[in-house]
Amino acid sequence: MSKESETETDGSGAVEAVASEGRSGPEGPVGRELTAGVTMLATAVALISVLVGALLAAVSLTGHVFGAWTSPEPLSPGLVGAAMVGVAPGLFVIGRARVWEEVRTLVLPLALVLVGLLAVTLLNAGRLQAAEGGSLVLVLFSLGWVAVLGLLGMAAVGCLVGQYLKPARPRGGRIAPLPGWSKPFLAVLGSAWSGIGAGLLALPDFWAGFVPWTVNRPDAQALGVWALSLGVGVLGALAEDDLTRIRPALLALPCVALAVTLELGAHASTVHWSSGPGLSLITMVGGLLLAGGVGRLLLSRQAGLRP
């Protein structure tokens, strides 16, 4: 066997090796050991997200409105579904981690989405399909939406409490710090998503005017929950400052961006692209794709440089 073939390493295996080396010490994992509850929650949410998100996105692509509440256009429920599908790959790989510090940049925003969407649904209960008297399918879907979100929201809170009750070992040094040039970019990107998300969630009637298509109050708040969670995830990655601790988030970010881009492209005629909000949306979605793609590339290179 040649020297070149001996050093050849599969990209994903190298990344796993780097992360494993950094998270283990002579006495076991460094940091809080990841609980089974968090892993099970992530897997359950990933499965539900694929099924429900694909349904919402697919129906939206056909030009029909389908969701738990009434919406003026199919784009908003379609984007919620696209985000659900996009985040699923990152949730599926959480089971490979051993310590909490490697997954919290994705799990904490996930908990925010679950609790936030539940709150938005309950606050706008009068606009649910069950309250409006829609078709039987939509009524049943809205009732199931409330029930599943309620269970997952409570499970998320319980899993987080259980996770933080776990004793923590001192963390080691950073293995793959973020390059300095990326930090201002991540700070601006995370702040932009967090800002618009918080605005849509807290003052939907005002901030809905900054969405480049027609939305109602529950649409604006649901999109705000997702935008806020994306911003929290990006800022969390900046705070971690270690590529090996944000691998699930690095996988979820570009997947969400691609799924959202597909949905926006299918409804391009309903989006006011030339407006300020439209141009901002292009920049922010592109920023997610760039951040995730470049992050994974840097992590792979870091793995290749290690002996």
N, C-alpha and C positions, 0 to 999 in steps of 0.2 A: 504493500500500500504506500502510495506516495505521500510526502509531507503535506502537499496541498490538500489531498483528500482527507488526511487525518484531521486537518483543522477546519474542514467544512462542517458547518453547523446549521441545522434548521433554524429559521428566524424565530419562530414562536418558542422553540425549545430553549434557545439562548436567552430570550427575554424571561422565560420562567426561571432559568438558572440564576440570572442576575437577581431577580426578586427573591428567590429562595435563599440565596446567599446572604442577602441583606436583612431578611426577616428572622433568621435563626441564629441563635447564639449557643454557647456551650450548655446552657440550662434550658433550652427550648426556645419557642418563638419570642422575638423581641417585640414588645407592645402588648395590646390586649388580644387574647386569643379570640378568634371569631366564633361566635356562638352558632349552634345549629339553627336556632330560631331565625337569625338574620339570613342564613343561607336558604332556608325553606321559604321565607317570605319573598326573597328575591326571585327564586324559581317560580313560585306561584304567580307572582305579579308578571313575570316574563311570559308565562303561558297565557294568562288572561289578556295581557297586552297584545300579544300576537293575534289571538282570536278576535277580540273585540275591536282592537285598533284596525286590523285588516278589514273588518266589516264596515266600520265607519269610513275609512279611506276609500274602499272600493265603491261603496254606494255614492260617495261624494264625487268620485271620478265619472260616474254615469250622469251626473247633473241633478241628482235627487237629494233632498234634505233628509237625513236620518240621524237621530240623536235622542238623548234623554229629555231634552227640552226643545221647544220650537225655536227655529233659527230663520232669519230672513234669507240667507244664502247657504248653499251647500259647502262653501269653502271652510268656514270656521269649524264645523264638526269634522270635516275631512282633515284639517290640520291637527286637531286633537288626536284623531286616529293615527295619523302619520307619526306624530311624536311618540305615541304608545308603541308602535311597531319599531321605530328607530332605536328606542332605548332598550329594547328586549335583548339584543346581542350582548350588551354590557352586563345586564343582569344575569344572563346565563353563565358568564365566566366567574361570577362572584364565588361560586362553590370551589374554585381552584385556590382561593386565597386561604391563608392560615391566620392572619391577624387583621384586626379591625381597621388599622391605619391604612391598609391597602385598598379598602373598599368604601370608606366613609365619604369620599368625594362624590360617590354615586348614590349611596344608600340614604344619606341625609337629604339630598334633593328629592329622592324618591318618596321619602316620608312626607316631605313638604307637598308634593304633588297629591298624594293620597288624602292627606288631611285637608289640604286646600280645596281640592275638587269636591270633597264631601261637604265642606262648609259652603262652597258656592252653590252646590245642588240644593242644600237645605234652605239657604237664604233666598233662593229663587224657586221654591217649591211650587208656587202658584203658576209657574210657566212650564212645569214638567208636562210631558205628554199625558201622563195619568190625570193631571188636573185639568188640562185643556180639552181632554176628551178626543184624542187622536185615534188612529186605527188601533185595532187590538194588538198588532205586533209592536207598534210604538209604545203603547201603554205598558205592555209586559216588559219591554226593553227598559223603559224608564224605572219601573219598579225594581227590576233586577239590578240596574245601575246603582240605585240607592242602597240596596241590600249588600251588594258586593263591596261597594266603596266603604260602607259602614264597617263591615267585617275587616277589610284590609286596613282601613285607617286605625282601628283599635289594635289590630295585630302589629302594625308598624310602631305605634307608641309603646306597646308592651315589649316588643323586641328591642327597641332602643334602650328602654329602662334596663332590661336584662343584660344587654351588651355592656352598658356603662357600670353595672355592678360587678363585672368581671375584673379581677385584679390585673393591673398593667405592669409589665416589666419595662424598665427604662429603654427608650428607643436608641438605636445606634445612630451613627452618622449618616448623612444623606449619601446615597450611592450614585444617583444620576441627577444632580441639581439642574434646575431649569436654566438655560442660557440667559445671560443678562439681557440680551436684546429682546427676548420674548416677554419679559415681565411687564413693561409698559403696555404692550399690545393686549395681554391678558387682562390687565387692570381696566383698560378702557372697554374691552369687549364684555367682561363680566359686569362692570358698572352699567353699561348700556342696557343689557338684558335685564338686570335687576331693577333698574330705574323704571323702564317702561312696564315691566311686570308689576311692580309695586303700585304704579299709577293706575293701571287697568284694574287691579284688584281693589284698591281703596276708593278710587273715584272713577268708576267705569263710565258714568254719563259724560264726564269731561274728556277723559283720555280716549274714549272710543273714537273721537274725532281725529286722533292721530293714527288710526288703523286705516290702511289704504283700500278698504272695501267695507261694505255695510255689515255692521254687527249690532246685536242688541245687548242688553245688560248681562245676561248669563254667558253669552259668547265672549264678551270682553273680559269678564272676570275669569273664565276658564282659560282663555289664552294668556291672561295675566299670571295665573298660577304656573303655567308651563314656562313662560318667559322668566319669571322670578326664579324658578328652580334651575333653569339653565344658567342664569347669572350666578346663583349661589354655587353651582358646580364649578364654573370657571374660576370664580374667586377662591373657592376651596382648593383647587389645584394650584393656584398661585401661592396660597398659604402653605401647602404641603412642601412645595419647592423640591420635589423628588419625583422623577418620572416613574420609578418603580412602585410608587404608592398610589398612582392614579391610572393604572392600566385599564380597569373596567370603564372608567370615565373616558379615556382616550378612544376606546372602541365605540362607546355610545354616541359621542359628539358628532363624528362624521356621518354615522348612520342616521341620526336625527336630521342632520342638515340635508342629506340626500333625499330622505323620505319627504321632508317638508318642501324641498325644491321640486320634486315630482308633482306634489299636490298643487303647488303654486303654478307650475307650468301648465297643468291641465285646466286651471281656471284663470289663465293669464288675462283673458278679456275682461274679467270683473275686478282686476286690481289696477289701481291708479299708479302705474309705475313711475310716471314722470313727476309725481308729487314728492315733497320732502320725505314723508313717511315711507313712500315706496322705495326711494333710493336708500334710505336708512335700513329698510328691511333687507334689501339685497346685500348691503355691506355686512349686516349682522349675521345673516345666515351664511354668507361666504366666510365670515370670521370663524364660525363654528367648524366648518369644513376644514379650513386652513389649520386651526388650532389642533384638531384631532389628528389630521393627516401628518402634519409636521411633528407632532408629539410622538406618534408611533414610529416615525422614521428615525427620530433622534434616539429613541429607546432601543431600537434595533441596532443602530450604529454603536451605541454604548455597550450593548451586549457583545458585539463583534470585537470590540477593543479589549475586552477582558480576557485574561489567559484561561 
